[in-house]
Amino acid sequence: MPYGKYKGVAICNLPERYLIWLRSKGFPEGKLGMLLNTMYEIKLNGLEYLLKGLKDPSHRS
């Protein structure tokens, strides 16, 4: 995250409650907004397991 309370935190590590709050305020325009919205949808639908191999290379097959 480039700014705010979670500056320096990877988007995939943002707390779900923060993504919900951001969505209620409106995601920013552009690529950052798209990435935040995508992460919101991933967490909302319980799909974090899809990111496991990307975050931890030891889980790749």
C-alpha distance matrix in Angstrom:
0.0 3.8 5.8 7.7 8.9 6.0 4.9 5.3 5.3 5.9 5.9 9.5 9.5 8.3 11.7 13.8 14.9 11.5 11.4 15.1 14.6 12.2 14.8 17.6 16.3 15.6 12.6 12.0 14.3 13.9 12.1 8.6 10.9 12.9 10.3 9.3 13.1 14.0 12.1 13.7 17.0 16.8 16.4 18.9 21.4 21.1 20.3 17.9 20.8 20.1 17.1 19.1 20.7 17.6 16.0 19.4 21.8 24.8 24.8 25.5 29.1
3.8 0.0 3.8 7.3 9.7 7.9 5.1 6.1 8.1 9.1 9.5 13.2 13.2 12.0 15.2 17.3 17.9 14.3 14.4 17.8 16.8 14.0 16.7 19.2 17.2 16.4 13.5 11.9 13.8 13.5 12.2 9.1 11.8 14.2 12.3 11.7 15.4 16.6 15.3 16.8 20.0 20.2 20.0 22.2 24.8 24.7 23.8 21.5 24.4 23.5 20.4 22.5 23.7 20.4 18.9 22.3 24.3 27.5 27.8 28.3 31.8
5.8 3.8 0.0 3.8 6.9 6.7 4.5 7.5 9.4 11.4 11.4 15.0 14.4 12.4 14.9 17.0 16.9 13.1 13.9 16.9 15.1 12.7 15.9 17.8 15.4 15.4 13.2 11.8 14.4 15.1 14.5 11.1 12.9 15.9 14.4 12.9 16.4 18.2 16.7 17.5 21.0 21.5 20.8 22.7 25.7 25.7 25.3 23.1 26.2 25.7 22.7 24.8 26.4 23.3 21.6 24.9 27.2 30.2 30.4 31.2 34.8
7.7 7.3 3.8 0.0 3.8 5.5 5.3 9.1 10.1 12.7 12.5 15.7 14.4 11.8 13.4 15.6 14.7 11.1 12.7 15.3 13.0 11.4 15.0 16.2 14.0 14.9 13.5 12.9 16.1 17.4 17.1 13.5 14.4 17.6 16.1 13.8 17.0 19.2 17.3 17.3 21.1 21.7 20.4 22.0 25.3 25.3 25.4 23.3 26.6 26.5 23.7 25.5 27.7 24.8 22.8 26.0 28.8 31.4 31.4 32.6 36.2
8.9 9.7 6.9 3.8 0.0 3.8 5.7 9.1 9.2 12.4 12.5 15.1 13.0 10.3 11.4 14.0 13.0 9.8 12.3 14.7 12.7 12.0 15.7 16.8 15.3 16.7 15.4 15.6 19.0 20.2 19.6 15.8 16.6 19.4 17.5 14.9 18.0 19.9 17.4 17.3 21.1 21.4 19.4 21.2 24.5 24.1 24.6 22.1 25.4 25.9 23.0 24.4 26.9 24.4 21.9 24.8 27.9 30.2 30.2 31.8 35.5
6.0 7.9 6.7 5.5 3.8 0.0 3.8 6.2 5.5 8.6 9.1 11.6 9.5 7.4 9.4 12.4 12.3 9.2 11.1 14.2 13.0 12.0 15.4 17.2 16.1 16.8 14.9 15.2 18.3 18.9 17.5 13.8 15.1 17.4 14.9 12.7 16.1 17.4 14.6 15.2 18.9 18.7 17.0 19.3 22.3 21.6 21.7 19.0 22.1 22.5 19.5 20.8 23.1 20.6 18.2 21.1 24.1 26.5 26.6 28.1 31.7
4.9 5.1 4.5 5.3 5.7 3.8 0.0 3.8 5.6 8.6 9.8 12.9 11.4 10.1 12.8 15.6 15.9 12.5 13.8 17.1 15.8 14.1 17.4 19.4 17.8 18.0 15.7 15.0 17.7 17.9 16.5 13.0 15.1 17.4 15.1 13.6 17.2 18.4 16.2 17.3 20.9 20.6 19.5 21.9 24.7 24.1 23.8 21.0 23.9 23.8 20.6 22.0 23.8 20.9 18.6 21.6 24.2 26.8 27.3 28.5 32.2
5.3 6.1 7.5 9.1 9.1 6.2 3.8 0.0 3.8 6.5 9.0 11.6 10.3 10.3 13.5 16.5 17.5 14.5 15.4 19.0 18.4 16.6 19.5 22.0 20.7 20.5 17.7 17.0 19.3 18.7 16.6 13.6 16.2 17.9 15.0 14.2 18.0 18.4 16.0 17.9 21.2 20.3 19.5 22.4 24.8 23.8 22.9 19.9 22.3 22.1 18.6 19.7 21.1 18.2 15.8 18.6 21.0 23.6 24.4 25.5 29.2
5.3 8.1 9.4 10.1 9.2 5.5 5.6 3.8 0.0 3.8 6.3 8.3 6.5 6.8 10.1 13.2 14.6 12.1 12.8 16.4 16.4 15.0 17.7 20.3 19.7 19.5 16.8 16.9 19.3 18.8 16.5 13.3 15.4 16.7 13.4 12.3 15.9 16.1 13.2 15.0 18.2 17.1 16.0 19.1 21.3 20.1 19.4 16.3 18.8 18.9 15.5 16.6 18.4 15.8 13.2 16.1 18.9 21.4 21.8 23.1 26.8
5.9 9.1 11.4 12.7 12.4 8.6 8.6 6.5 3.8 0.0 3.8 5.4 5.3 6.8 10.5 12.9 15.2 12.9 12.6 16.3 17.1 15.3 17.3 20.4 20.1 19.3 16.2 16.4 18.3 17.3 14.5 11.7 14.0 14.5 10.9 10.6 14.0 13.4 10.7 13.3 16.0 14.5 14.1 17.4 19.2 18.0 16.8 13.7 16.0 15.7 12.2 13.6 15.2 12.3 10.2 13.5 16.1 18.9 19.0 20.0 23.6
5.9 9.5 11.4 12.5 12.5 9.1 9.8 9.0 6.3 3.8 0.0 3.8 5.3 5.4 9.0 10.5 12.9 10.7 9.4 13.2 14.3 12.4 13.9 17.2 17.1 16.1 13.0 13.7 15.6 14.8 12.1 9.3 10.8 11.2 7.7 6.9 10.2 9.8 7.2 9.7 12.5 11.4 11.3 14.3 16.2 15.7 14.5 12.1 14.9 14.3 11.4 13.7 15.6 12.8 11.4 15.1 17.7 20.5 19.9 20.7 24.2
9.5 13.2 15.0 15.7 15.1 11.6 12.9 11.6 8.3 5.4 3.8 0.0 3.8 5.7 8.5 9.7 12.9 11.7 10.4 13.7 15.6 14.3 15.3 18.7 19.3 18.3 15.4 16.7 18.5 17.6 14.7 12.3 13.4 12.9 9.3 8.8 11.2 9.7 6.5 9.3 11.4 9.3 9.0 12.6 14.0 12.7 11.4 8.5 11.2 11.0 8.0 10.1 12.4 10.2 8.7 12.3 15.1 17.7 16.7 17.7 21.1
9.5 13.2 14.4 14.4 13.0 9.5 11.4 10.3 6.5 5.3 5.3 3.8 0.0 3.8 6.4 8.8 11.6 10.5 10.5 13.7 15.1 14.5 16.2 19.0 19.6 19.3 16.8 18.2 20.6 20.0 17.4 14.6 15.6 15.9 12.4 11.0 13.7 12.9 9.3 11.1 13.8 11.8 10.3 13.8 15.6 13.9 13.4 10.1 12.8 13.5 10.5 11.5 14.2 12.4 9.9 12.9 16.2 18.3 17.7 19.4 22.9
8.3 12.0 12.4 11.8 10.3 7.4 10.1 10.3 6.8 6.8 5.4 5.7 3.8 0.0 3.8 6.4 8.5 6.8 7.1 10.5 11.4 10.9 12.9 15.6 16.0 16.1 14.0 15.6 18.4 18.5 16.5 13.2 13.7 14.6 11.6 9.3 11.9 12.2 8.7 9.4 12.7 11.8 9.9 12.6 15.3 14.3 14.4 11.8 15.1 15.7 13.2 14.7 17.6 15.6 13.5 16.6 19.9 22.0 21.2 22.8 26.3
11.7 15.2 14.9 13.4 11.4 9.4 12.8 13.5 10.1 10.5 9.0 8.5 6.4 3.8 0.0 3.8 5.4 5.4 6.7 8.9 10.1 10.9 12.7 14.6 15.8 16.5 15.1 17.4 20.5 21.1 19.4 16.1 15.9 16.8 14.3 11.4 13.2 13.7 10.1 9.6 12.8 12.1 9.1 11.2 14.2 13.1 14.2 11.9 15.3 16.6 14.7 16.0 19.3 18.0 15.8 18.5 22.0 23.7 22.6 24.5 27.8
13.8 17.3 17.0 15.6 14.0 12.4 15.6 16.5 13.2 12.9 10.5 9.7 8.8 6.4 3.8 0.0 3.8 5.4 5.1 6.2 8.6 9.8 10.5 12.5 14.4 15.0 14.0 16.9 19.8 20.6 19.2 16.3 15.2 15.8 13.8 10.6 11.3 12.0 8.8 7.1 9.9 9.8 6.6 7.8 11.1 10.6 12.3 11.0 14.6 15.9 14.7 16.4 19.8 18.8 17.2 20.0 23.4 25.0 23.4 25.1 28.1
14.9 17.9 16.9 14.7 13.0 12.3 15.9 17.5 14.6 15.2 12.9 12.9 11.6 8.5 5.4 3.8 0.0 3.8 5.5 5.1 6.2 8.6 9.9 10.7 12.6 14.1 14.0 17.0 20.3 21.7 20.8 17.6 16.3 17.6 16.0 12.5 13.1 14.7 11.9 9.5 12.5 13.2 10.0 10.2 13.8 13.7 15.8 14.8 18.4 19.6 18.5 20.2 23.6 22.4 20.6 23.4 26.9 28.5 27.0 28.8 31.9
11.5 14.3 13.1 11.1 9.8 9.2 12.5 14.5 12.1 12.9 10.7 11.7 10.5 6.8 5.4 5.4 3.8 0.0 3.8 5.4 5.0 6.1 8.5 9.9 10.7 12.0 11.4 13.9 17.4 18.8 18.1 14.6 13.6 15.4 13.9 10.2 11.7 13.7 11.1 9.3 12.9 13.8 11.3 12.0 15.6 15.8 17.1 15.7 19.4 20.2 18.5 20.4 23.5 21.8 20.0 23.1 26.4 28.4 27.3 28.9 32.1
11.4 14.4 13.9 12.7 12.3 11.1 13.8 15.4 12.8 12.6 9.4 10.4 10.5 7.1 6.7 5.1 5.5 3.8 0.0 3.8 5.4 5.0 6.1 8.6 9.9 10.1 9.0 11.9 15.0 16.2 15.4 12.4 10.8 12.1 10.9 7.2 8.0 10.1 7.9 5.7 9.4 10.7 8.9 9.5 13.0 13.8 14.7 13.9 17.7 17.9 16.6 19.0 21.9 20.1 19.0 22.3 25.4 27.6 26.1 27.3 30.4
15.1 17.8 16.9 15.3 14.7 14.2 17.1 19.0 16.4 16.3 13.2 13.7 13.7 10.5 8.9 6.2 5.1 5.4 3.8 0.0 3.8 5.5 5.1 6.3 8.8 9.8 10.1 13.6 16.6 18.3 18.0 15.3 13.0 14.2 13.7 10.1 9.6 12.0 10.4 7.1 9.9 11.9 9.8 8.9 12.7 14.0 15.7 15.6 19.3 19.8 19.1 21.5 24.6 23.1 22.1 25.3 28.4 30.4 28.6 29.9 32.8
14.6 16.8 15.1 13.0 12.7 13.0 15.8 18.4 16.4 17.1 14.3 15.6 15.1 11.4 10.1 8.6 6.2 5.0 5.4 3.8 0.0 3.8 5.4 5.2 6.5 8.6 9.6 12.6 16.1 18.4 18.5 15.5 13.3 15.5 15.2 11.4 11.6 14.5 13.0 10.2 13.3 15.4 13.3 12.7 16.5 17.7 19.3 18.8 22.6 23.0 21.9 24.2 27.2 25.5 24.2 27.5 30.6 32.7 31.3 32.6 35.7
12.2 14.0 12.7 11.4 12.0 12.0 14.1 16.6 15.0 15.3 12.4 14.3 14.5 10.9 10.9 9.8 8.6 6.1 5.0 5.5 3.8 0.0 3.8 5.4 5.1 5.9 6.0 8.9 12.3 14.6 14.9 11.9 9.7 12.2 12.2 8.5 9.1 12.5 11.5 9.3 12.5 14.8 13.5 13.4 16.9 18.3 19.2 18.6 22.4 22.3 20.9 23.6 26.2 24.1 23.1 26.6 29.5 32.0 30.7 31.6 34.7
14.8 16.7 15.9 15.0 15.7 15.4 17.4 19.5 17.7 17.3 13.9 15.3 16.2 12.9 12.7 10.5 9.9 8.5 6.1 5.1 5.4 3.8 0.0 3.8 5.4 4.8 5.6 9.4 12.1 14.4 14.9 12.5 9.5 11.2 12.0 8.6 7.5 11.0 10.9 8.1 10.5 13.4 12.7 11.7 15.0 17.0 18.0 18.2 21.9 21.5 20.8 23.8 26.3 24.4 23.9 27.4 30.1 32.6 30.9 31.6 34.5
17.6 19.2 17.8 16.2 16.8 17.2 19.4 22.0 20.3 20.4 17.2 18.7 19.0 15.6 14.6 12.5 10.7 9.9 8.6 6.3 5.2 5.4 3.8 0.0 3.8 5.6 8.2 11.5 14.4 17.2 18.2 15.8 12.7 14.8 15.7 12.3 11.3 14.7 14.5 11.4 13.5 16.6 15.4 13.9 17.3 19.4 20.9 21.2 25.0 24.9 24.2 27.0 29.8 27.9 27.3 30.7 33.6 35.9 34.2 35.1 37.9
16.3 17.2 15.4 14.0 15.3 16.1 17.8 20.7 19.7 20.1 17.1 19.3 19.6 16.0 15.8 14.4 12.6 10.7 9.9 8.8 6.5 5.1 5.4 3.8 0.0 3.8 6.8 9.2 12.3 15.5 16.9 14.5 11.7 14.5 15.6 12.4 12.1 15.8 15.8 13.2 15.8 18.7 17.8 16.8 20.2 22.2 23.3 23.2 27.0 26.6 25.6 28.4 31.0 28.7 28.0 31.6 34.3 36.9 35.5 36.3 39.3
15.6 16.4 15.4 14.9 16.7 16.8 18.0 20.5 19.5 19.3 16.1 18.3 19.3 16.1 16.5 15.0 14.1 12.0 10.1 9.8 8.6 5.9 4.8 5.6 3.8 0.0 3.8 6.4 9.0 12.1 13.8 11.9 8.6 11.2 13.0 10.3 9.6 13.4 14.1 12.0 14.2 17.2 17.1 16.2 19.3 21.5 22.1 22.2 25.9 25.0 24.1 27.3 29.5 27.1 26.8 30.5 32.9 35.7 34.3 34.7 37.6
12.6 13.5 13.2 13.5 15.4 14.9 15.7 17.7 16.8 16.2 13.0 15.4 16.8 14.0 15.1 14.0 14.0 11.4 9.0 10.1 9.6 6.0 5.6 8.2 6.8 3.8 0.0 3.8 6.6 9.1 10.2 8.1 4.9 7.9 9.4 7.1 7.1 10.7 11.5 10.3 12.6 15.3 15.5 15.4 18.3 20.2 20.2 20.1 23.6 22.5 21.2 24.5 26.5 23.8 23.7 27.4 29.7 32.7 31.4 31.6 34.5
12.0 11.9 11.8 12.9 15.6 15.2 15.0 17.0 16.9 16.4 13.7 16.7 18.2 15.6 17.4 16.9 17.0 13.9 11.9 13.6 12.6 8.9 9.4 11.5 9.2 6.4 3.8 0.0 3.8 6.6 8.5 6.7 4.6 8.2 9.9 8.6 9.5 12.7 13.6 13.3 15.6 17.9 18.5 18.8 21.5 23.2 22.8 22.4 25.8 24.3 22.7 26.0 27.6 24.6 24.5 28.3 30.3 33.5 32.5 32.5 35.5
14.3 13.8 14.4 16.1 19.0 18.3 17.7 19.3 19.3 18.3 15.6 18.5 20.6 18.4 20.5 19.8 20.3 17.4 15.0 16.6 16.1 12.3 12.1 14.4 12.3 9.0 6.6 3.8 0.0 3.8 7.0 7.0 5.3 7.7 10.3 10.3 10.6 13.3 15.1 15.2 16.8 19.1 20.4 20.7 22.9 24.9 24.0 23.8 27.0 25.1 23.7 27.1 28.3 25.2 25.6 29.4 31.0 34.4 33.4 33.0 35.8
13.9 13.5 15.1 17.4 20.2 18.9 17.9 18.7 18.8 17.3 14.8 17.6 20.0 18.5 21.1 20.6 21.7 18.8 16.2 18.3 18.4 14.6 14.4 17.2 15.5 12.1 9.1 6.6 3.8 0.0 3.8 5.6 5.5 6.4 8.8 10.2 10.8 12.5 14.5 15.5 16.8 18.6 20.3 21.1 22.9 24.6 23.2 23.0 25.8 23.5 22.0 25.5 26.2 22.9 23.7 27.4 28.7 32.2 31.3 30.6 33.3
12.1 12.2 14.5 17.1 19.6 17.5 16.5 16.6 16.5 14.5 12.1 14.7 17.4 16.5 19.4 19.2 20.8 18.1 15.4 18.0 18.5 14.9 14.9 18.2 16.9 13.8 10.2 8.5 7.0 3.8 0.0 3.8 5.4 5.0 6.1 8.6 9.8 10.5 12.3 14.1 15.3 16.4 18.4 19.7 21.2 22.5 20.7 20.2 22.8 20.3 18.7 22.1 22.6 19.3 20.1 23.8 24.9 28.5 27.7 26.9 29.6
8.6 9.1 11.1 13.5 15.8 13.8 13.0 13.6 13.3 11.7 9.3 12.3 14.6 13.2 16.1 16.3 17.6 14.6 12.4 15.3 15.5 11.9 12.5 15.8 14.5 11.9 8.1 6.7 7.0 5.6 3.8 0.0 3.8 5.4 5.1 6.1 8.5 9.8 10.6 12.1 14.3 15.3 16.5 18.0 20.0 21.1 19.7 18.7 21.7 19.8 17.8 21.0 22.0 18.7 18.9 22.7 24.3 27.7 27.0 26.7 29.7
10.9 11.8 12.9 14.4 16.6 15.1 15.1 16.2 15.4 14.0 10.8 13.4 15.6 13.7 15.9 15.2 16.3 13.6 10.8 13.0 13.3 9.7 9.5 12.7 11.7 8.6 4.9 4.6 5.3 5.5 5.4 3.8 0.0 3.8 5.5 5.1 6.0 8.5 9.9 10.4 12.3 14.2 15.3 16.1 18.3 19.9 19.0 18.6 21.8 20.1 18.6 22.0 23.4 20.5 20.7 24.6 26.4 29.6 28.5 28.3 31.2
12.9 14.2 15.9 17.6 19.4 17.4 17.4 17.9 16.7 14.5 11.2 12.9 15.9 14.6 16.8 15.8 17.6 15.4 12.1 14.2 15.5 12.2 11.2 14.8 14.5 11.2 7.9 8.2 7.7 6.4 5.0 5.4 3.8 0.0 3.8 5.5 5.1 6.1 8.6 9.8 10.6 12.3 14.3 15.1 16.6 18.3 16.9 17.0 19.8 17.6 16.6 20.2 21.3 18.5 19.4 23.1 24.6 27.9 26.5 25.9 28.6
10.3 12.3 14.4 16.1 17.5 14.9 15.1 15.0 13.4 10.9 7.7 9.3 12.4 11.6 14.3 13.8 16.0 13.9 10.9 13.7 15.2 12.2 12.0 15.7 15.6 13.0 9.4 9.9 10.3 8.8 6.1 5.1 5.5 3.8 0.0 3.8 5.5 5.1 6.2 8.5 9.9 10.5 12.3 14.0 15.5 16.5 14.8 14.2 17.0 15.0 13.4 16.9 18.0 15.1 15.7 19.5 21.1 24.4 23.1 22.8 25.7
9.3 11.7 12.9 13.8 14.9 12.7 13.6 14.2 12.3 10.6 6.9 8.8 11.0 9.3 11.4 10.6 12.5 10.2 7.2 10.1 11.4 8.5 8.6 12.3 12.4 10.3 7.1 8.6 10.3 10.2 8.6 6.1 5.1 5.5 3.8 0.0 3.8 5.4 5.1 6.1 8.7 9.8 10.6 12.0 14.2 15.3 14.5 13.8 17.1 15.9 14.3 17.6 19.4 16.8 16.7 20.5 22.7 25.6 24.3 24.6 27.6
13.1 15.4 16.4 17.0 18.0 16.1 17.2 18.0 15.9 14.0 10.2 11.2 13.7 11.9 13.2 11.3 13.1 11.7 8.0 9.6 11.6 9.1 7.5 11.3 12.1 9.6 7.1 9.5 10.6 10.8 9.8 8.5 6.0 5.1 5.5 3.8 0.0 3.8 5.5 4.9 6.3 8.6 10.0 10.3 12.3 14.2 13.6 13.9 17.2 15.8 15.1 18.6 20.5 18.3 18.7 22.4 24.5 27.3 25.5 25.6 28.2
14.0 16.6 18.2 19.2 19.9 17.4 18.4 18.4 16.1 13.4 9.8 9.7 12.9 12.2 13.7 12.0 14.7 13.7 10.1 12.0 14.5 12.5 11.0 14.7 15.8 13.4 10.7 12.7 13.3 12.5 10.5 9.8 8.5 6.1 5.1 5.4 3.8 0.0 3.8 5.4 5.2 6.2 8.7 9.8 10.7 12.3 10.9 11.3 14.2 12.3 11.9 15.6 17.2 15.2 16.1 19.6 21.4 24.2 22.2 22.1 24.6
12.1 15.3 16.7 17.3 17.4 14.6 16.2 16.0 13.2 10.7 7.2 6.5 9.3 8.7 10.1 8.8 11.9 11.1 7.9 10.4 13.0 11.5 10.9 14.5 15.8 14.1 11.5 13.6 15.1 14.5 12.3 10.6 9.9 8.6 6.2 5.1 5.5 3.8 0.0 3.8 5.4 5.0 6.1 8.4 9.9 10.5 9.4 8.8 12.2 11.1 10.0 13.3 15.5 13.6 13.7 17.2 19.6 22.2 20.3 20.8 23.6
13.7 16.8 17.5 17.3 17.3 15.2 17.3 17.9 15.0 13.3 9.7 9.3 11.1 9.4 9.6 7.1 9.5 9.3 5.7 7.1 10.2 9.3 8.1 11.4 13.2 12.0 10.3 13.3 15.2 15.5 14.1 12.1 10.4 9.8 8.5 6.1 4.9 5.4 3.8 0.0 3.8 5.5 5.3 5.9 8.6 10.0 10.2 10.3 14.0 13.5 13.0 16.1 18.7 17.1 17.0 20.3 22.9 25.2 23.2 23.9 26.6
17.0 20.0 21.0 21.1 21.1 18.9 20.9 21.2 18.2 16.0 12.5 11.4 13.8 12.7 12.8 9.9 12.5 12.9 9.4 9.9 13.3 12.5 10.5 13.5 15.8 14.2 12.6 15.6 16.8 16.8 15.3 14.3 12.3 10.6 9.9 8.7 6.3 5.2 5.4 3.8 0.0 3.8 5.5 5.0 6.1 8.5 8.4 9.8 13.0 12.2 12.7 15.9 18.3 17.2 17.7 20.9 23.1 25.3 22.8 23.2 25.5
16.8 20.2 21.5 21.7 21.4 18.7 20.6 20.3 17.1 14.5 11.4 9.3 11.8 11.8 12.1 9.8 13.2 13.8 10.7 11.9 15.4 14.8 13.4 16.6 18.7 17.2 15.3 17.9 19.1 18.6 16.4 15.3 14.2 12.3 10.5 9.8 8.6 6.2 5.0 5.5 3.8 0.0 3.8 5.6 5.4 6.2 5.0 6.1 9.2 8.5 9.2 12.2 14.7 13.9 14.4 17.3 19.6 21.6 19.1 19.6 21.9
16.4 20.0 20.8 20.4 19.4 17.0 19.5 19.5 16.0 14.1 11.3 9.0 10.3 9.9 9.1 6.6 10.0 11.3 8.9 9.8 13.3 13.5 12.7 15.4 17.8 17.1 15.5 18.5 20.4 20.3 18.4 16.5 15.3 14.3 12.3 10.6 10.0 8.7 6.1 5.3 5.5 3.8 0.0 3.8 5.4 5.1 6.0 6.0 9.7 10.3 10.5 12.7 15.9 15.3 14.9 17.7 20.5 22.1 19.8 21.0 23.5
18.9 22.2 22.7 22.0 21.2 19.3 21.9 22.4 19.1 17.4 14.3 12.6 13.8 12.6 11.2 7.8 10.2 12.0 9.5 8.9 12.7 13.4 11.7 13.9 16.8 16.2 15.4 18.8 20.7 21.1 19.7 18.0 16.1 15.1 14.0 12.0 10.3 9.8 8.4 5.9 5.0 5.6 3.8 0.0 3.8 5.7 7.8 9.2 12.4 13.1 13.8 16.2 19.2 18.8 18.7 21.3 24.1 25.6 23.0 24.1 26.4
21.4 24.8 25.7 25.3 24.5 22.3 24.7 24.8 21.3 19.2 16.2 14.0 15.6 15.3 14.2 11.1 13.8 15.6 13.0 12.7 16.5 16.9 15.0 17.3 20.2 19.3 18.3 21.5 22.9 22.9 21.2 20.0 18.3 16.6 15.5 14.2 12.3 10.7 9.9 8.6 6.1 5.4 5.4 3.8 0.0 3.8 5.6 8.4 10.8 11.2 13.0 15.2 18.0 18.1 18.5 20.8 23.3 24.6 21.6 22.4 24.3
21.1 24.7 25.7 25.3 24.1 21.6 24.1 23.8 20.1 18.0 15.7 12.7 13.9 14.3 13.1 10.6 13.7 15.8 13.8 14.0 17.7 18.3 17.0 19.4 22.2 21.5 20.2 23.2 24.9 24.6 22.5 21.1 19.9 18.3 16.5 15.3 14.2 12.3 10.5 10.0 8.5 6.2 5.1 5.7 3.8 0.0 3.8 5.8 7.8 9.4 11.0 12.4 15.6 16.2 16.2 18.1 20.7 21.7 18.7 20.0 21.9
20.3 23.8 25.3 25.4 24.6 21.7 23.8 22.9 19.4 16.8 14.5 11.4 13.4 14.4 14.2 12.3 15.8 17.1 14.7 15.7 19.3 19.2 18.0 20.9 23.3 22.1 20.2 22.8 24.0 23.2 20.7 19.7 19.0 16.9 14.8 14.5 13.6 10.9 9.4 10.2 8.4 5.0 6.0 7.8 5.6 3.8 0.0 3.8 5.3 5.8 7.9 9.8 12.5 13.0 13.7 15.6 17.9 19.1 16.0 16.9 18.8
17.9 21.5 23.1 23.3 22.1 19.0 21.0 19.9 16.3 13.7 12.1 8.5 10.1 11.8 11.9 11.0 14.8 15.7 13.9 15.6 18.8 18.6 18.2 21.2 23.2 22.2 20.1 22.4 23.8 23.0 20.2 18.7 18.6 17.0 14.2 13.8 13.9 11.3 8.8 10.3 9.8 6.1 6.0 9.2 8.4 5.8 3.8 0.0 3.8 5.3 5.5 7.0 10.3 10.6 10.4 12.5 15.2 16.5 13.8 15.2 17.7
20.8 24.4 26.2 26.6 25.4 22.1 23.9 22.3 18.8 16.0 14.9 11.2 12.8 15.1 15.3 14.6 18.4 19.4 17.7 19.3 22.6 22.4 21.9 25.0 27.0 25.9 23.6 25.8 27.0 25.8 22.8 21.7 21.8 19.8 17.0 17.1 17.2 14.2 12.2 14.0 13.0 9.2 9.7 12.4 10.8 7.8 5.3 3.8 0.0 3.8 5.3 5.2 8.1 9.7 10.0 11.1 13.3 14.0 10.9 12.3 14.4
20.1 23.5 25.7 26.5 25.9 22.5 23.8 22.1 18.9 15.7 14.3 11.0 13.5 15.7 16.6 15.9 19.6 20.2 17.9 19.8 23.0 22.3 21.5 24.9 26.6 25.0 22.5 24.3 25.1 23.5 20.3 19.8 20.1 17.6 15.0 15.9 15.8 12.3 11.1 13.5 12.2 8.5 10.3 13.1 11.2 9.4 5.8 5.3 3.8 0.0 3.8 5.7 7.1 8.0 9.7 11.3 12.7 14.2 11.2 11.4 13.5
17.1 20.4 22.7 23.7 23.0 19.5 20.6 18.6 15.5 12.2 11.4 8.0 10.5 13.2 14.7 14.7 18.5 18.5 16.6 19.1 21.9 20.9 20.8 24.2 25.6 24.1 21.2 22.7 23.7 22.0 18.7 17.8 18.6 16.6 13.4 14.3 15.1 11.9 10.0 13.0 12.7 9.2 10.5 13.8 13.0 11.0 7.9 5.5 5.3 3.8 0.0 3.8 5.6 5.2 6.2 8.6 10.5 12.6 10.4 10.9 13.8
19.1 22.5 24.8 25.5 24.4 20.8 22.0 19.7 16.6 13.6 13.7 10.1 11.5 14.7 16.0 16.4 20.2 20.4 19.0 21.5 24.2 23.6 23.8 27.0 28.4 27.3 24.5 26.0 27.1 25.5 22.1 21.0 22.0 20.2 16.9 17.6 18.6 15.6 13.3 16.1 15.9 12.2 12.7 16.2 15.2 12.4 9.8 7.0 5.2 5.7 3.8 0.0 3.8 5.4 5.2 5.9 8.3 9.5 7.2 8.7 11.8
20.7 23.7 26.4 27.7 26.9 23.1 23.8 21.1 18.4 15.2 15.6 12.4 14.2 17.6 19.3 19.8 23.6 23.5 21.9 24.6 27.2 26.2 26.3 29.8 31.0 29.5 26.5 27.6 28.3 26.2 22.6 22.0 23.4 21.3 18.0 19.4 20.5 17.2 15.5 18.7 18.3 14.7 15.9 19.2 18.0 15.6 12.5 10.3 8.1 7.1 5.6 3.8 0.0 3.8 5.5 5.3 5.7 7.5 5.2 5.4 8.7
17.6 20.4 23.3 24.8 24.4 20.6 20.9 18.2 15.8 12.3 12.8 10.2 12.4 15.6 18.0 18.8 22.4 21.8 20.1 23.1 25.5 24.1 24.4 27.9 28.7 27.1 23.8 24.6 25.2 22.9 19.3 18.7 20.5 18.5 15.1 16.8 18.3 15.2 13.6 17.1 17.2 13.9 15.3 18.8 18.1 16.2 13.0 10.6 9.7 8.0 5.2 5.4 3.8 0.0 3.8 5.7 6.3 9.5 8.5 8.1 11.6
16.0 18.9 21.6 22.8 21.9 18.2 18.6 15.8 13.2 10.2 11.4 8.7 9.9 13.5 15.8 17.2 20.6 20.0 19.0 22.1 24.2 23.1 23.9 27.3 28.0 26.8 23.7 24.5 25.6 23.7 20.1 18.9 20.7 19.4 15.7 16.7 18.7 16.1 13.7 17.0 17.7 14.4 14.9 18.7 18.5 16.2 13.7 10.4 10.0 9.7 6.2 5.2 5.5 3.8 0.0 3.8 6.5 9.1 8.9 9.9 13.6
19.4 22.3 24.9 26.0 24.8 21.1 21.6 18.6 16.1 13.5 15.1 12.3 12.9 16.6 18.5 20.0 23.4 23.1 22.3 25.3 27.5 26.6 27.4 30.7 31.6 30.5 27.4 28.3 29.4 27.4 23.8 22.7 24.6 23.1 19.5 20.5 22.4 19.6 17.2 20.3 20.9 17.3 17.7 21.3 20.8 18.1 15.6 12.5 11.1 11.3 8.6 5.9 5.3 5.7 3.8 0.0 3.8 5.5 6.0 7.8 11.5
21.8 24.3 27.2 28.8 27.9 24.1 24.2 21.0 18.9 16.1 17.7 15.1 16.2 19.9 22.0 23.4 26.9 26.4 25.4 28.4 30.6 29.5 30.1 33.6 34.3 32.9 29.7 30.3 31.0 28.7 24.9 24.3 26.4 24.6 21.1 22.7 24.5 21.4 19.6 22.9 23.1 19.6 20.5 24.1 23.3 20.7 17.9 15.2 13.3 12.7 10.5 8.3 5.7 6.3 6.5 3.8 0.0 3.8 5.4 5.5 9.1
24.8 27.5 30.2 31.4 30.2 26.5 26.8 23.6 21.4 18.9 20.5 17.7 18.3 22.0 23.7 25.0 28.5 28.4 27.6 30.4 32.7 32.0 32.6 35.9 36.9 35.7 32.7 33.5 34.4 32.2 28.5 27.7 29.6 27.9 24.4 25.6 27.3 24.2 22.2 25.2 25.3 21.6 22.1 25.6 24.6 21.7 19.1 16.5 14.0 14.2 12.6 9.5 7.5 9.5 9.1 5.5 3.8 0.0 3.8 5.6 8.3
24.8 27.8 30.4 31.4 30.2 26.6 27.3 24.4 21.8 19.0 19.9 16.7 17.7 21.2 22.6 23.4 27.0 27.3 26.1 28.6 31.3 30.7 30.9 34.2 35.5 34.3 31.4 32.5 33.4 31.3 27.7 27.0 28.5 26.5 23.1 24.3 25.5 22.2 20.3 23.2 22.8 19.1 19.8 23.0 21.6 18.7 16.0 13.8 10.9 11.2 10.4 7.2 5.2 8.5 8.9 6.0 5.4 3.8 0.0 3.8 6.5
25.5 28.3 31.2 32.6 31.8 28.1 28.5 25.5 23.1 20.0 20.7 17.7 19.4 22.8 24.5 25.1 28.8 28.9 27.3 29.9 32.6 31.6 31.6 35.1 36.3 34.7 31.6 32.5 33.0 30.6 26.9 26.7 28.3 25.9 22.8 24.6 25.6 22.1 20.8 23.9 23.2 19.6 21.0 24.1 22.4 20.0 16.9 15.2 12.3 11.4 10.9 8.7 5.4 8.1 9.9 7.8 5.5 5.6 3.8 0.0 3.8
29.1 31.8 34.8 36.2 35.5 31.7 32.2 29.2 26.8 23.6 24.2 21.1 22.9 26.3 27.8 28.1 31.9 32.1 30.4 32.8 35.7 34.7 34.5 37.9 39.3 37.6 34.5 35.5 35.8 33.3 29.6 29.7 31.2 28.6 25.7 27.6 28.2 24.6 23.6 26.6 25.5 21.9 23.5 26.4 24.3 21.9 18.8 17.7 14.4 13.5 13.8 11.8 8.7 11.6 13.6 11.5 9.1 8.3 6.5 3.8 0.0
